Amino acid sequence: MSRTHGPALRALLFSVFLIPAAAAAQEGTPVRRIDAPRFGIEARRDSVVAFARQQIGRRYVFGGTSPTRGFDCSGFTQYLARAFGVNLPRTAAQQARVGQEVPRDRSLLRPGDLLTFGRGGRVTHIGVYVGDGRYVHASSGRGQITESNLDRPQSNLVRAWMGVRRVIGADIDSTAATVAQRAPAPRQGTPAAPRTARTRS
C-alpha cells in the first residue's frame, strides 16, 4: 500500500466500521463490537483513537460505565476496548495486569495503549494513549473525559505515570479470563460473592 493511498483507505474503513458504533454511543445504546481485525492494526489503532476522542466532554461519574450515565477512568477504558472486541476487567488495578506489558518508553508507545497512573506502587488511574505524547481519560478533577499531555506536572490531582499495557494488537483472547485465573476459586457448594470493587480516577 502506498503512502498516499494508506490514509484514504483508513478513512474509508473508519467510516464503514466506526461510525455505526459512535452513533450507538451517542444514543446511549450498547456499542456493538467493531470487527477491526479484518483490516490492518494501524487502521484499528486509528479507529480506537477516533472513538476515544468522540467521548471527550462526557461527564465523570464514579462507578460509571456508559456514555449516558457517565464514566470513571476504568469504566471508560473498558467501554472503549469492548467496542473493539477486547474484554477488560472492571478496575484500573485489574486492567493494569492484562494484555502485553510495554516498557515505559515514549518511543515504544502506540495509539490504543493503556497508560496506568498511581502513587506508592498502586495503580489508581488509567487512560488510553492517542499519540504525540497525549492520552484520553475520565478525569475526576475536571469532571469529564478529557485529553491530557503526559508532560503535565504532578500534583495532588495528577498522579505519576507508572506503566503501559497493550491490549489492541496484543496476543490475547480474553483479558477478563487473565484476571479470573488469579482469583481464588470459591469453595464447592458456596456461591462466589459478586466483585464490586471500584477504583477512583
DOTIKOL-34846 format. One record per residue: x, y, z of N, C-alpha, C in turn; residue in one letter; residue number from 0. Coordinates in nm, 4 decimals, padded with zeros to 6 digits. Layout:
R      n.c1      n.c2      n.c3     ca.c1     ca.c2     ca.c3      c.c1      c.c2      c.c3  code  pos
R         X         Y         Z         X         Y         Z         X         Y         Z     a  NUM
...
END
This chain:
R      n.c1      n.c2      n.c3     ca.c1     ca.c2     ca.c3      c.c1      c.c2      c.c3  code  pos
R   00.0859  -00.1202   00.0000   00.0000   00.0000   00.0000   00.0887   00.1242   00.0000     m    0
R   00.0658   00.2213  -00.0895   00.1482   00.3409  -00.0955   00.1135   00.4349   00.0178     s    1
R   00.2068   00.5288   00.0425   00.1834   00.6267   00.1495   00.0647   00.7171   00.1169     r    2
R   00.0423   00.7425  -00.0126  -00.0668   00.8329  -00.0500  -00.2029   00.7671  -00.0365     t    3
R  -00.2093   00.6350  -00.0588  -00.3374   00.5661  -00.0509  -00.3703   00.5171   00.0888     h    4
R  -00.2669   00.5026   00.1758  -00.2911   00.4489   00.3098  -00.3911   00.5283   00.3908     g    5
R  -00.3713   00.6605   00.4078  -00.4670   00.7401   00.4879  -00.6078   00.7386   00.4310     p    6
R  -00.6199   00.7397   00.2960  -00.7529   00.7397   00.2347  -00.8262   00.6094   00.2631     a    7
R  -00.7518   00.4977   00.2552  -00.8141   00.3684   00.2821  -00.8560   00.3575   00.4276     l    8
R  -00.7695   00.4065   00.5189  -00.8055   00.4021   00.6609  -00.9281   00.4866   00.6891     r    9
R  -00.9396   00.6016   00.6216  -01.0576   00.6868   00.6404  -01.1833   00.6165   00.5941     a   10
R  -01.1742   00.5446   00.4808  -01.2897   00.4713   00.4304  -01.3299   00.3611   00.5270     l   11
R  -01.2326   00.2855   00.5753  -01.2619   00.1792   00.6701  -01.3185   00.2354   00.7990     l   12
R  -01.2667   00.3506   00.8409  -01.3189   00.4176   00.9599  -01.4678   00.4457   00.9452     f   13
R  -01.5072   00.4972   00.8287  -01.6483   00.5327   00.8089  -01.7370   00.4093   00.8070     s   14
R  -01.6839   00.2979   00.7561  -01.7638   00.1758   00.7459  -01.7817   00.1091   00.8812     v   15
R  -01.6739   00.1032   00.9613  -01.6778   00.0243   01.0839  -01.7034   00.1064   01.2097     f   16
R  -01.6570   00.2319   01.2141  -01.6623   00.3057   01.3400  -01.7855   00.3920   01.3554     l   17
R  -01.8317   00.4540   01.2499  -01.9427   00.5485   01.2623  -02.0690   00.4839   01.3198     i   18
R  -02.1086   00.3597   01.2790  -02.2260   00.2992   01.3428  -02.2091   00.2817   01.4933     p   19
R  -02.0873   00.2470   01.5375  -02.0633   00.2307   01.6810  -02.0720   00.3642   01.7525     a   20
R  -02.0186   00.4690   01.6907  -02.0253   00.6014   01.7518  -02.1696   00.6481   01.7634     a   21
R  -02.2498   00.6201   01.6621  -02.3910   00.6587   01.6674  -02.4617   00.5867   01.7808     a   22
R  -02.4277   00.4605   01.8023  -02.4888   00.3863   01.9126  -02.4514   00.4469   02.0458     a   23
R  -02.3258   00.4901   02.0576  -02.2826   00.5521   02.1826  -02.3571   00.6823   02.2073     a   24
R  -02.3779   00.7608   02.1012  -02.4497   00.8863   02.1158  -02.5916   00.8632   02.1650     q   25
R  -02.6528   00.7541   02.1213  -02.7908   00.7255   02.1588  -02.8009   00.6556   02.2936     e   26
R  -02.6852   00.6191   02.3520  -02.6874   00.5541   02.4817  -02.7131   00.4048   02.4746     g   27
R  -02.7152   00.3467   02.3533  -02.7356   00.2037   02.3392  -02.6017   00.1330   02.3486     t   28
R  -02.5999   00.0037   02.3836  -02.4729  -00.0679   02.3937  -02.3986  -00.0636   02.2613     p   29
R  -02.2718  -00.0277   02.2668  -02.1937  -00.0178   02.1437  -02.1634  -00.1575   02.0923     v   30
R  -02.1811  -00.1756   01.9616  -02.1550  -00.3074   01.9054  -02.0064  -00.3231   01.8779     r   31
R  -01.9627  -00.4478   01.8758  -01.8223  -00.4757   01.8503  -01.7848  -00.4332   01.7094     r   32
R  -01.6686  -00.3718   01.6972  -01.6162  -00.3307   01.5678  -01.5196  -00.4385   01.5212     i   33
R  -01.5492  -00.5010   01.4076  -01.4651  -00.6106   01.3597  -01.3409  -00.5570   01.2910     d   34
R  -01.2619  -00.4821   01.3659  -01.1424  -00.4211   01.3107  -01.0324  -00.5185   01.2736     a   35
R  -01.0214  -00.6401   01.3322  -00.9123  -00.7288   01.2910  -00.9135  -00.7626   01.1428     p   36
R  -01.0252  -00.7363   01.0721  -01.0304  -00.7664   00.9296  -00.9408  -00.6729   00.8495     r   37
R  -00.9028  -00.5589   00.9057  -00.8097  -00.4736   00.8355  -00.6886  -00.4485   00.9257     f   38
R  -00.5924  -00.3694   00.8796  -00.4636  -00.3577   00.9448  -00.4680  -00.3029   01.0857     g   39
R  -00.3660  -00.3405   01.1634  -00.3590  -00.2971   01.3027  -00.3415  -00.1463   01.3125     i   40
R  -00.2736  -00.0849   01.2150  -00.2572   00.0605   01.2168  -00.3923   00.1303   01.2033     e   41
R  -00.4747   00.0808   01.1113  -00.6084   00.1379   01.0944  -00.6931   00.1137   01.2183     a   42
R  -00.6755  -00.0013   01.2812  -00.7505  -00.0321   01.4029  -00.7140   00.0662   01.5138     r   43
R  -00.5860   00.0939   01.5282  -00.5431   00.1900   01.6313  -00.5961   00.3295   01.6021     r   44
R  -00.5962   00.3687   01.4721  -00.6530   00.4984   01.4349  -00.8003   00.5065   01.4765     d   45
R  -00.8718   00.3959   01.4586  -01.0135   00.3939   01.4934  -01.0344   00.4030   01.6440     s   46
R  -00.9462   00.3375   01.7215  -00.9545   00.3470   01.8677  -00.9377   00.4918   01.9112     v   47
R  -00.8396   00.5596   01.8533  -00.8138   00.6998   01.8882  -00.9342   00.7864   01.8537     v   48
R  -00.9894   00.7687   01.7348  -01.1047   00.8492   01.6934  -01.2235   00.8260   01.7854     a   49
R  -01.2468   00.7002   01.8216  -01.3602   00.6681   01.9077  -01.3394   00.7233   02.0484     f   50
R  -01.2162   00.7170   02.0977  -01.1868   00.7730   02.2306  -01.2116   00.9234   02.2323     a   51
R  -01.1668   00.9908   02.1289  -01.1825   01.1367   02.1247  -01.3289   01.1777   02.1091     r   52
R  -01.4106   01.0912   02.0513  -01.5528   01.1229   02.0409  -01.6201   01.1267   02.1777     q   53
R  -01.5586   01.0654   02.2779  -01.6183   01.0632   02.4118  -01.5774   01.1836   02.4966     q   54
R  -01.4830   01.2656   02.4470  -01.4366   01.3817   02.5228  -01.5553   01.4731   02.5547     i   55
R  -01.5612   01.5151   02.6799  -01.6703   01.6013   02.7255  -01.7787   01.5267   02.8000     g   56
R  -01.7846   01.3947   02.7870  -01.8835   01.3185   02.8647  -01.8458   01.3269   03.0117     r   57
R  -01.9450   01.3272   03.0973  -01.9193   01.3557   03.2378  -01.8528   01.2408   03.3117     r   58
R  -01.7763   01.2787   03.4118  -01.7148   01.1806   03.5012  -01.8149   01.1433   03.6098     y   59
R  -01.8332   01.0138   03.6298  -01.9178   00.9630   03.7381  -01.8455   00.8438   03.8003     v   60
R  -01.8199   00.8492   03.9293  -01.7543   00.7370   03.9957  -01.8391   00.6113   03.9791     f   61
R  -01.7779   00.5049   03.9259  -01.8504   00.3814   03.9003  -01.9209   00.3785   03.7667     g   62
R  -01.9107   00.4863   03.6874  -01.9822   00.4941   03.5607  -01.9184   00.4105   03.4511     g   63
R  -02.0026   00.3488   03.3701  -01.9533   00.2603   03.2637  -02.0228   00.2833   03.1293     t   64
R  -02.0991   00.3923   03.1160  -02.1720   00.4133   02.9909  -02.1718   00.5609   02.9538     s   65
R  -02.1865   00.5912   02.8241  -02.1871   00.7311   02.7809  -02.3080   00.8089   02.8306     p   66
R  -02.4187   00.7422   02.8578  -02.5378   00.8134   02.9049  -02.5293   00.8469   03.0534     t   67
R  -02.4773   00.7553   03.1329  -02.4683   00.7784   03.2774  -02.3355   00.8376   03.3205     r   68
R  -02.2371   00.8322   03.2321  -02.1051   00.8833   03.2646  -02.0046   00.7709   03.2859     g   69
R  -01.8769   00.8099   03.2946  -01.7686   00.7140   03.3086  -01.6770   00.7498   03.4254     f   70
R  -01.6189   00.6466   03.4877  -01.4964   00.6702   03.5636  -01.3824   00.6211   03.4746     d   71
R  -01.2581   00.6293   03.5230  -01.1454   00.6038   03.4330  -01.1460   00.4626   03.3765     c   72
R  -01.1657   00.3626   03.4611  -01.1616   00.2247   03.4130  -01.2898   00.1860   03.3410     s   73
R  -01.4017   00.2496   03.3763  -01.5252   00.2265   03.3028  -01.5131   00.2751   03.1599     g   74
R  -01.4418   00.3861   03.1418  -01.4193   00.4400   03.0079  -01.3315   00.3475   02.9244     f   75
R  -01.2183   00.3032   02.9793  -01.1296   00.2155   02.9021  -01.1941   00.0799   02.8760     t   76
R  -01.2746   00.0315   02.9698  -01.3453  -00.0946   02.9493  -01.4448  -00.0818   02.8341     q   77
R  -01.5208   00.0263   02.8334  -01.6194   00.0526   02.7273  -01.5499   00.0655   02.5913     y   78
R  -01.4403   00.1393   02.5890  -01.3667   00.1615   02.4659  -01.3121   00.0301   02.4101     l   79
R  -01.2486  -00.0498   02.4952  -01.1894  -00.1765   02.4500  -01.2967  -00.2736   02.4021     a   80
R  -01.4111  -00.2755   02.4709  -01.5172  -00.3691   02.4334  -01.5665  -00.3428   02.2914     r   81
R  -01.5659  -00.2164   02.2502  -01.6094  -00.1828   02.1143  -01.5195  -00.2452   02.0089     a   82
R  -01.3969  -00.2809   02.0491  -01.3017  -00.3401   01.9559  -01.2743  -00.4868   01.9881     f   83
R  -01.3675  -00.5492   02.0607  -01.3609  -00.6921   02.0842  -01.2676  -00.7364   02.1938     g   84
R  -01.2246  -00.6445   02.2813  -01.1344  -00.6794   02.3920  -01.2105  -00.6635   02.5226     v   85
R  -01.2193  -00.7693   02.6020  -01.2923  -00.7667   02.7285  -01.1980  -00.7391   02.8441     n   86
R  -01.2029  -00.6171   02.8952  -01.1196  -00.5785   03.0089  -01.1949  -00.5999   03.1399     l   87
R  -01.1214  -00.6286   03.2483  -01.1858  -00.6322   03.3800  -01.2258  -00.4921   03.4231     p   88
R  -01.2862  -00.4798   03.5412  -01.3534  -00.3557   03.5779  -01.2644  -00.2441   03.6311     r   89
R  -01.1675  -00.2743   03.7155  -01.0939  -00.1669   03.7834  -00.9617  -00.1360   03.7154     t   90
R  -00.9078  -00.0161   03.7441  -00.7791   00.0230   03.6870  -00.6684  -00.0717   03.7320     a   91
R  -00.6701  -00.1137   03.8575  -00.5672  -00.2052   03.9077  -00.5723  -00.3390   03.8350     a   92
R  -00.6920  -00.3885   03.8069  -00.7051  -00.5145   03.7331  -00.6626  -00.4976   03.5883     q   93
R  -00.7020  -00.3879   03.5262  -00.6648  -00.3644   03.3873  -00.5138  -00.3495   03.3709     q   94
R  -00.4462  -00.3068   03.4762  -00.3010  -00.2895   03.4721  -00.2263  -00.4221   03.4731     a   95
R  -00.2979  -00.5343   03.4827  -00.2333  -00.6651   03.4860  -00.2635  -00.7482   03.3619     r   96
R  -00.3343  -00.6913   03.2654  -00.3732  -00.7706   03.1487  -00.3052  -00.7187   03.0226     v   97
R  -00.3175  -00.7967   02.9156  -00.2548  -00.7576   02.7909  -00.1041  -00.7780   02.7950     g   98
R  -00.0356  -00.7059   02.7109   00.1101  -00.7159   02.6979   00.1755  -00.5971   02.7667     q   99
R   00.2699  -00.6235   02.8557   00.3424  -00.5151   02.9209   00.4407  -00.4535   02.8224     e  100
R   00.4426  -00.3204   02.8180   00.5323  -00.2465   02.7296   00.6227  -00.1606   02.8171     v  101
R   00.7528  -00.1535   02.7866   00.8419  -00.0678   02.8663   00.7923   00.0763   02.8689     p  102
R   00.8173   00.1430   02.9791   00.7736   00.2820   02.9960   00.8693   00.3747   02.9197     r  103
R   00.8560   00.3690   02.7893   00.9426   00.4426   02.6977   00.8526   00.5051   02.5914     d  104
R   00.8521   00.6371   02.5836   00.7595   00.7047   02.4925   00.7794   00.6643   02.3470     r  105
R   00.9014   00.6276   02.3094   00.9263   00.5886   02.1707   00.8596   00.4562   02.1359     s  106
R   00.8206   00.3790   02.2377   00.7571   00.2496   02.2150   00.6048   00.2555   02.2221     l  107
R   00.5499   00.3698   02.2621   00.4046   00.3821   02.2761   00.3357   00.3786   02.1405     l  108
R   00.2190   00.3146   02.1373   00.1368   00.3099   02.0179  -00.0041   00.3549   02.0527     r  109
R  -00.0738   00.4241   01.9614  -00.2132   00.4628   01.9878  -00.2965   00.3419   02.0276     p  110
R  -00.3780   00.3589   02.1308  -00.4594   00.2496   02.1823  -00.3998   00.1819   02.3037     g  111
R  -00.2709   00.2072   02.3339  -00.2102   00.1508   02.4548  -00.2771   00.2097   02.5785     d  112
R  -00.2881   00.1287   02.6830  -00.3416   00.1770   02.8103  -00.2266   00.2294   02.8948     l  113
R  -00.2429   00.3492   02.9485  -00.1429   00.4089   03.0361  -00.1949   00.4052   03.1789     l  114
R  -00.1126   00.3559   03.2705  -00.1539   00.3452   03.4104  -00.0824   00.4506   03.4948     t  115
R  -00.1532   00.4971   03.5974  -00.1028   00.6033   03.6844  -00.1317   00.5662   03.8299     f  116
R  -00.0559   00.6251   03.9215  -00.0827   00.5985   04.0623   00.0240   00.6572   04.1524     g  117
R   00.0222   00.6117   04.2754   00.1194   00.6554   04.3758   00.1580   00.5374   04.4636     r  118
R   00.2815   00.5382   04.5107   00.3248   00.4352   04.6040   00.3155   00.2940   04.5504     g  119
R   00.3320   00.2793   04.4199   00.3258   00.1461   04.3606   00.1855   00.0954   04.3348     g  120
R   00.0831   00.1737   04.3652  -00.0560   00.1331   04.3439  -00.1135   00.2045   04.2235     r  121
R  -00.1736   00.1275   04.1317  -00.2404   00.1857   04.0152  -00.3784   00.2341   04.0580     v  122
R  -00.4037   00.3625   04.0369  -00.5322   00.4199   04.0764  -00.6014   00.4942   03.9617     t  123
R  -00.5373   00.4973   03.8447  -00.5952   00.5706   03.7322  -00.5454   00.5085   03.6027     h  124
R  -00.6268   00.5211   03.4963  -00.5895   00.4619   03.3678  -00.6501   00.5443   03.2548     i  125
R  -00.5787   00.5496   03.1415  -00.6275   00.6206   03.0242  -00.5768   00.5518   02.8989     g  126
R  -00.6111   00.6069   02.7832  -00.5706   00.5462   02.6560  -00.4833   00.6446   02.5791     v  127
R  -00.3696   00.5953   02.5313  -00.2756   00.6780   02.4571  -00.3303   00.7061   02.3180     y  128
R  -00.3196   00.8336   02.2730  -00.3726   00.8708   02.1417  -00.2651   00.9280   02.0495     v  129
R  -00.1391   00.9210   02.0920  -00.0294   00.9685   02.0084   00.0209   01.1055   02.0485     g  130
R   00.1425   01.1380   02.0028   00.2046   01.2692   02.0260   00.2145   01.3036   02.1736     d  131
R   00.2378   01.2032   02.2576   00.2546   01.2282   02.3998   00.1269   01.2635   02.4730     g  132
R   00.0111   01.2287   02.4174  -00.1165   01.2652   02.4770  -00.2032   01.1419   02.5013     r  133
R  -00.2949   01.1548   02.5948  -00.3852   01.0450   02.6275  -00.5224   01.0986   02.6636     y  134
R  -00.6237   01.0132   02.6448  -00.7623   01.0475   02.6778  -00.8019   00.9662   02.7994     v  135
R  -00.8689   01.0311   02.8955  -00.9043   00.9632   03.0200  -01.0237   01.0322   03.0845     h  136
R  -01.0901   00.9597   03.1739  -01.2002   01.0168   03.2518  -01.1393   01.0777   03.3775     a  137
R  -01.1409   01.2087   03.3855  -01.0744   01.2819   03.4935  -01.1734   01.3239   03.6015     s  138
R  -01.1486   01.2788   03.7235  -01.2349   01.3212   03.8343  -01.2127   01.4688   03.8661     s  139
R  -01.0897   01.5177   03.8470  -01.0602   01.6578   03.8743  -01.1327   01.7526   03.7809     g  140
R  -01.1409   01.7166   03.6543  -01.2091   01.8009   03.5564  -01.3565   01.7664   03.5424     r  141
R  -01.3949   01.6520   03.5973  -01.5353   01.6133   03.5948  -01.5850   01.5645   03.4603     g  142
R  -01.4924   01.5225   03.3736  -01.5328   01.4781   03.2411  -01.4192   01.4008   03.1751     q  143
R  -01.4510   01.3407   03.0601  -01.3459   01.2799   02.9794  -01.2709   01.3919   02.9095     i  144
R  -01.1393   01.3835   02.9152  -01.0569   01.4913   02.8628  -00.9315   01.4341   02.7995     t  145
R  -00.8608   01.5180   02.7252  -00.7326   01.4794   02.6662  -00.6224   01.5569   02.7364     e  146
R  -00.5185   01.4863   02.7791  -00.4110   01.5476   02.8559  -00.2755   01.5121   02.7974     s  147
R  -00.1745   01.5880   02.8405  -00.0380   01.5659   02.7967   00.0379   01.4884   02.9038     n  148
R   00.1170   01.3913   02.8620   00.1965   01.3153   02.9581   00.2976   01.4025   03.0310     l  149
R   00.3292   01.5167   02.9751   00.4283   01.6060   03.0359   00.3709   01.6945   03.1454     d  150
R   00.2424   01.6884   03.1700   00.1858   01.7794   03.2702   00.2442   01.7478   03.4078     r  151
R   00.2714   01.8500   03.4884   00.3363   01.8277   03.6182   00.2454   01.7552   03.7161     p  152
R   00.3081   01.6776   03.8039   00.2313   01.6066   03.9062   00.1779   01.7053   04.0096     q  153
R   00.0645   01.6686   04.0689   00.0034   01.7490   04.1746  -00.0801   01.6552   04.2602     s  154
R  -00.1584   01.7136   04.3503  -00.2476   01.6300   04.4315  -00.3502   01.5562   04.3470     n  155
R  -00.3832   01.6125   04.2300  -00.4822   01.5508   04.1429  -00.4197   01.4745   04.0270     l  156
R  -00.2954   01.5055   03.9934  -00.2280   01.4401   03.8803  -00.1307   01.3362   03.9335     v  157
R  -00.1589   01.2112   03.9041  -00.0743   01.1025   03.9541   00.0373   01.0677   03.8566     r  158
R   00.1388   00.9987   03.9089   00.2562   00.9654   03.8289   00.2246   00.8570   03.7271     a  159
R   00.2831   00.8718   03.6086   00.2705   00.7696   03.5052   00.3520   00.6486   03.5484     w  160
R   00.2865   00.5322   03.5562   00.3507   00.4128   03.6091   00.3848   00.3084   03.5043     m  161
R   00.2974   00.2866   03.4064   00.3243   00.1788   03.3126   00.2371   00.1819   03.1893     g  162
R   00.2566   00.0800   03.1044   00.1876   00.0691   02.9756   00.1414  -00.0742   02.9567     v  163
R   00.0164  -00.0896   02.9133  -00.0356  -00.2225   02.8777  -00.0911  -00.2158   02.7360     r  164
R  -00.0536  -00.3113   02.6540  -00.1022  -00.3145   02.5153  -00.2090  -00.4222   02.5028     r  165
R  -00.3313  -00.3806   02.4760  -00.4414  -00.4747   02.4570  -00.4943  -00.4726   02.3149     v  166
R  -00.4659  -00.3658   02.2406  -00.5017  -00.3591   02.0995  -00.3792  -00.4024   02.0199     i  167
R  -00.3897  -00.5196   01.9572  -00.2768  -00.5725   01.8829  -00.1944  -00.6709   01.9626     g  168
R  -00.2276  -00.6900   02.0922  -00.1567  -00.7891   02.1736  -00.2157  -00.9265   02.1482     a  169
R  -00.1380  -01.0287   02.1765  -00.1815  -01.1671   02.1524  -00.2594  -01.2168   02.2732     d  170
R  -00.3856  -01.1710   02.2844  -00.4715  -01.2129   02.3946  -00.6085  -01.2474   02.3401     i  171
R  -00.6732  -01.3429   02.4017  -00.8078  -01.3813   02.3610  -00.9127  -01.3205   02.4527     d  172
R  -00.8890  -01.3291   02.5830  -00.9848  -01.2757   02.6793  -00.9094  -01.2250   02.8004     s  173
R  -00.8963  -01.0923   02.8102  -00.8235  -01.0367   02.9232  -00.8981  -01.0594   03.0536     t  174
R  -01.0300  -01.0681   03.0464  -01.1062  -01.0927   03.1677  -01.0666  -01.2263   03.2286     a  175
R  -01.0398  -01.3245   03.1423  -01.0005  -01.4560   03.1913  -00.8662  -01.4506   03.2621     a  176
R  -00.7781  -01.3589   03.2203  -00.6473  -01.3461   03.2837  -00.6618  -01.3121   03.4308     t  177
R  -00.7505  -01.2181   03.4607  -00.7732  -01.1798   03.5992  -00.8455  -01.2902   03.6742     v  178
R  -00.9437  -01.3534   03.6085  -01.0215  -01.4578   03.6748  -00.9326  -01.5740   03.7197     a  179
R  -00.8283  -01.6042   03.6417  -00.7407  -01.7145   03.6776  -00.6622  -01.6856   03.8042     q  180
R  -00.6422  -01.5595   03.8366  -00.5645  -01.5232   03.9549  -00.6497  -01.5200   04.0809     r  181
R  -00.7805  -01.5137   04.0636  -00.8687  -01.5063   04.1794  -00.8843  -01.6445   04.2423     a  182
R  -00.8887  -01.6546   04.3764  -00.9074  -01.7850   04.4398  -01.0426  -01.8442   04.4059     p  183
R  -01.0452  -01.9746   04.3824  -01.1706  -02.0418   04.3479  -01.2589  -02.0527   04.4708     a  184
R  -01.3910  -02.0296   04.4563  -01.4803  -02.0433   04.5709  -01.4918  -02.1885   04.6132     p  185
R  -01.5225  -02.2103   04.7406  -01.5416  -02.3467   04.7896  -01.6606  -02.4109   04.7205     r  186
R  -01.6521  -02.5404   04.7004  -01.7589  -02.6112   04.6317  -01.8883  -02.6002   04.7121     q  187
R  -01.9956  -02.5650   04.6451  -02.1245  -02.5518   04.7119  -02.1484  -02.4148   04.7710     g  188
R  -02.0463  -02.3265   04.7648  -02.0617  -02.1915   04.8175  -02.0582  -02.0931   04.7031     t  189
R  -02.1650  -02.0172   04.6820  -02.1651  -01.9226   04.5709  -02.0612  -01.8136   04.5926     p  190
R  -01.9960  -01.7730   04.4842  -01.8961  -01.6670   04.4939  -01.9656  -01.5335   04.5118     a  191
R  -01.9108  -01.4505   04.5990  -01.9680  -01.3178   04.6204  -01.9352  -01.2305   04.5004     a  192
R  -02.0278  -01.1448   04.4580  -02.0000  -01.0573   04.3434  -01.8894  -00.9601   04.3762     p  193
R  -01.8029  -00.9315   04.2771  -01.6930  -00.8385   04.2966  -01.7437  -00.6995   04.2612     r  194
R  -01.7374  -00.6091   04.3563  -01.7898  -00.4734   04.3314  -01.6838  -00.3668   04.3539     t  195
R  -01.5569  -00.4076   04.3648  -01.4516  -00.3101   04.3922  -01.4395  -00.2125   04.2775     a  196
R  -01.4223  -00.0857   04.3120  -01.4067   00.0180   04.2114  -01.2841   00.1023   04.2458     r  197
R  -01.2235   00.1578   04.1451  -01.1060   00.2415   04.1653  -01.1402   00.3834   04.1267     t  198
R  -01.1196   00.4762   04.2171  -01.1482   00.6170   04.1882  -01.0436   00.6717   04.0919     r  199
R  -01.0854   00.7556   03.9991  -00.9935   00.8100   03.8988  -00.9341   00.9406   03.9481     s  200
END
